[in-house]
């Protein structure tokens, strides 16, 4: 049987490939997930055209912030996260990222509820459950590490240990997707490749920036 990377190995490898720093991704992706949990269910009315424009604007702003293009302050990332999590398309994209985590770790996407005997070697499915139950069902439906551990047949400490890798995988894969879509839109001539060239401000808290070679 082909050896698969563990969740931690995969998270490290994706961060290396995307030139991101693990603990910075953890910090910022956790902030995003926690705020999504709080904003879950917030109604946002947008037409299909507005949604498309919103996606492009948010993606470009994200790239400008992370690559330190333009005059952004520490508070800007917090404001930006609210824009993201309240967007009507974020839930769909979150499910897409969860699917990707499962495919990368387990080789496919699981179906149905968790079956401990059948699924105990499916690390991707476990991480999906951790992310869903900790962040993606809204603040009124948050489950504790102990409850999630019971759901997937592990102890509370194991859930606590696995959560950071789940968060980093979510954040790094979201970054990777954003960059891929940006390049596709540039290649198709939908948007310009130009980014803001103002003198960058001090945004040291925004450490999910490419690691220098």
Backbone torsions as a table, in degrees:
resi	resn	phi	psi	omega
1	UNK	NA	137.8	-177.6
2	UNK	-67.2	132.5	179.0
3	UNK	-72.2	130.6	177.6
4	UNK	-106.1	150.4	176.7
5	UNK	-67.4	147.2	170.3
6	UNK	-72.6	167.3	178.8
7	UNK	-59.4	-41.0	-179.6
8	UNK	-66.4	-43.7	177.9
9	UNK	-61.1	-42.3	-179.6
10	UNK	-65.4	-42.7	179.2
11	UNK	-61.1	-44.4	178.1
12	UNK	-62.2	-43.0	-177.3
13	UNK	-66.9	-42.4	179.3
14	UNK	-66.1	-41.0	176.5
15	UNK	-60.9	-41.9	179.0
16	UNK	-62.5	-45.8	-179.1
17	UNK	-62.1	-41.8	-177.8
18	UNK	-87.4	0.0	-179.6
19	UNK	60.1	47.5	177.1
20	UNK	-117.0	159.6	-178.6
21	UNK	-103.4	125.4	-171.1
22	UNK	-49.1	-54.1	-172.8
23	UNK	-72.0	-24.9	175.4
24	UNK	-72.2	-42.3	175.7
25	UNK	-60.6	-42.6	179.4
26	UNK	-58.0	-47.4	-177.8
27	UNK	-62.6	-48.6	-173.8
28	UNK	-77.1	-37.9	178.3
29	UNK	-67.7	-36.1	177.5
30	UNK	-65.0	-39.3	176.7
31	UNK	-60.5	-43.8	179.5
32	UNK	-62.4	-47.7	-177.9
33	UNK	-64.7	-40.7	179.5
34	UNK	-64.8	-38.7	179.7
35	UNK	-74.2	-32.6	174.3
36	UNK	-62.9	-41.6	178.6
37	UNK	-57.7	-41.4	-179.2
38	UNK	-72.7	-38.1	-176.0
39	UNK	-87.4	-2.2	-175.2
40	UNK	-52.0	130.1	177.8
41	UNK	88.7	-1.7	177.9
42	UNK	-65.3	118.2	-176.8
43	UNK	-70.2	135.8	176.6
44	UNK	-136.3	115.4	-178.6
45	UNK	-92.3	118.3	177.6
46	UNK	-144.5	143.0	173.5
47	UNK	-77.2	164.1	177.0
48	UNK	-55.1	-37.2	179.5
49	UNK	-67.8	-40.6	179.1
50	UNK	-67.0	-38.3	178.2
51	UNK	-62.4	-44.1	180.0
52	UNK	-61.8	-44.9	179.3
53	UNK	-64.9	-39.8	179.4
54	UNK	-61.6	-43.0	178.8
55	UNK	-60.2	-46.5	-177.4
56	UNK	-65.0	-42.4	-178.8
57	UNK	-65.7	-43.7	-179.6
58	UNK	-65.6	-42.9	-179.8
59	UNK	-61.4	-45.3	-179.5
60	UNK	-65.8	-41.5	179.2
61	UNK	-63.5	-41.0	178.4
62	UNK	-59.0	-47.4	-178.9
63	UNK	-64.3	-41.0	178.4
64	UNK	-62.8	-40.8	179.7
65	UNK	-66.0	-50.3	-174.1
66	UNK	-66.9	-35.1	179.5
67	UNK	-90.5	6.4	175.8
68	UNK	61.1	38.7	173.3
69	UNK	-96.7	128.2	178.6
70	UNK	94.9	172.6	-175.0
71	UNK	-93.3	88.1	179.2
72	UNK	-112.5	139.3	177.9
73	UNK	-104.0	171.2	-178.5
74	UNK	-55.1	-37.9	-176.4
75	UNK	-72.7	-17.3	-174.8
76	UNK	-64.5	-34.6	-180.0
77	UNK	-67.2	-38.3	176.5
78	UNK	-61.5	-44.8	177.1
79	UNK	-62.8	-40.7	-179.1
80	UNK	-62.4	-41.2	179.7
81	UNK	-59.6	-39.8	178.2
82	UNK	-62.2	-38.4	176.9
83	UNK	-59.9	-41.9	-176.9
84	UNK	-67.9	-54.0	-170.7
85	UNK	-69.1	-22.3	178.3
86	UNK	-89.5	-5.1	179.5
87	UNK	-69.7	139.0	-175.4
88	UNK	-66.0	-15.0	-176.9
89	UNK	-95.6	-5.8	-173.2
90	UNK	-66.3	-37.7	-179.4
91	UNK	-61.0	-44.6	178.8
92	UNK	-61.6	-43.7	-179.8
93	UNK	-67.7	-33.7	176.9
94	UNK	-62.7	-43.4	178.3
95	UNK	-63.1	-37.1	177.7
96	UNK	-62.8	-41.8	178.8
97	UNK	-66.9	-39.8	176.9
98	UNK	-62.0	-40.5	175.8
99	UNK	-59.5	-42.7	-177.4
100	UNK	-65.9	-39.4	177.2
101	UNK	-59.8	-45.5	178.9
102	UNK	-63.1	-45.1	-178.5
103	UNK	-62.1	-41.5	-178.3
104	UNK	-68.5	-37.7	-176.1
105	UNK	-90.9	-35.7	-174.2
106	UNK	-108.7	-14.8	-179.4
107	UNK	93.7	-14.7	177.7
108	UNK	-160.3	179.7	179.8
109	UNK	-102.9	129.4	-176.1
110	UNK	-73.7	159.6	176.2
111	UNK	-124.2	141.7	174.4
112	UNK	82.8	-175.7	-178.3
113	UNK	-73.4	169.3	-179.7
114	UNK	-75.5	128.0	175.9
115	UNK	-114.8	109.1	-171.8
116	UNK	-56.1	-47.2	-178.0
117	UNK	-65.2	-38.5	-176.9
118	UNK	-80.9	-35.0	-169.1
119	UNK	-108.6	8.8	-173.4
120	UNK	-63.5	-20.0	177.9
121	UNK	-99.4	6.2	-178.8
122	UNK	-94.2	86.7	-177.2
123	UNK	-65.7	-36.0	179.6
124	UNK	-62.9	-41.0	178.6
125	UNK	-65.8	-38.7	177.1
126	UNK	-61.7	-44.0	-179.9
127	UNK	-65.8	-37.0	177.2
128	UNK	-58.9	-45.8	-179.8
129	UNK	-64.2	-42.1	178.8
130	UNK	-59.2	-48.2	-179.3
131	UNK	-64.8	-43.8	-178.8
132	UNK	-62.6	-48.4	-172.5
133	UNK	-79.3	-20.9	179.4
134	UNK	-91.5	-29.1	-170.2
135	UNK	-136.7	-30.0	-163.7
136	UNK	-103.6	12.3	176.9
137	UNK	-115.4	6.2	178.7
138	UNK	93.7	155.8	-172.3
139	UNK	-62.2	-25.2	-179.0
140	UNK	-83.5	-3.9	-176.9
141	UNK	-123.5	16.1	-179.8
142	UNK	-65.6	134.7	176.0
143	UNK	-108.6	149.0	179.3
144	UNK	-76.1	163.7	175.9
145	UNK	-59.3	-36.8	-179.6
146	UNK	-65.0	-43.9	179.4
147	UNK	-64.8	-42.9	178.9
148	UNK	-64.9	-39.5	177.2
149	UNK	-57.5	-42.0	177.4
150	UNK	-62.8	-38.5	-179.5
151	UNK	-62.6	-38.1	-174.0
152	UNK	-110.4	8.6	172.1
153	UNK	74.1	32.5	176.3
154	UNK	-131.3	169.8	179.4
155	UNK	-81.4	165.3	-180.0
156	UNK	-57.6	-40.2	-178.4
157	UNK	-62.5	-34.7	179.4
158	UNK	-67.8	-41.5	176.8
159	UNK	-61.7	-45.2	179.4
160	UNK	-59.7	-38.7	-178.8
161	UNK	-72.6	-34.0	-176.7
162	UNK	-82.2	-23.6	-174.7
163	UNK	-58.0	-44.3	179.7
164	UNK	-58.0	-42.0	179.0
165	UNK	-65.9	-37.0	177.3
166	UNK	-61.6	-43.7	-179.4
167	UNK	-65.6	-44.5	-179.4
168	UNK	-64.2	-42.4	177.6
169	UNK	-60.5	-43.0	178.8
170	UNK	-60.4	-49.8	-177.4
171	UNK	-66.3	-43.1	-178.0
172	UNK	-69.1	-38.8	178.7
173	UNK	-70.5	-33.2	175.4
174	UNK	-65.1	-41.9	176.4
175	UNK	-61.1	-46.5	-178.6
176	UNK	-60.5	-42.1	178.7
177	UNK	-64.3	-44.7	-179.4
178	UNK	-59.9	-43.2	-179.9
179	UNK	-66.5	-40.4	179.6
180	UNK	-63.1	-44.3	-179.9
181	UNK	-67.4	-36.6	178.1
182	UNK	-60.9	-46.5	-179.5
183	UNK	-66.3	-36.0	177.5
184	UNK	-64.4	-43.6	-179.6
185	UNK	-68.0	-36.3	176.3
186	UNK	-65.3	-45.4	179.6
187	UNK	-61.6	-32.9	-179.7
188	UNK	-85.2	-2.2	179.3
189	UNK	75.7	14.7	-178.8
190	UNK	-73.8	-37.3	178.2
191	UNK	-132.0	161.4	178.8
192	UNK	-79.6	152.9	176.5
193	UNK	-83.9	-3.5	-177.9
194	UNK	-73.0	139.6	173.8
195	UNK	-123.9	166.3	-178.3
196	UNK	-64.1	139.7	-176.5
197	UNK	-116.9	17.5	178.1
198	UNK	-63.1	161.1	175.7
199	UNK	-62.3	124.3	-177.5
200	UNK	-68.4	143.1	175.8
201	UNK	-84.7	173.9	177.8
202	UNK	-79.4	106.7	178.6
203	UNK	-123.7	55.3	-174.9
204	UNK	-61.8	-27.0	179.2
205	UNK	-67.4	-23.5	-179.0
206	UNK	-85.5	69.1	-171.8
207	UNK	-83.1	0.3	177.0
208	UNK	-81.9	55.3	179.8
209	UNK	-110.6	158.6	-179.2
210	UNK	-54.2	135.2	177.8
211	UNK	-72.1	134.2	179.4
212	UNK	-68.3	144.1	-178.9
213	UNK	-68.9	NA	NA
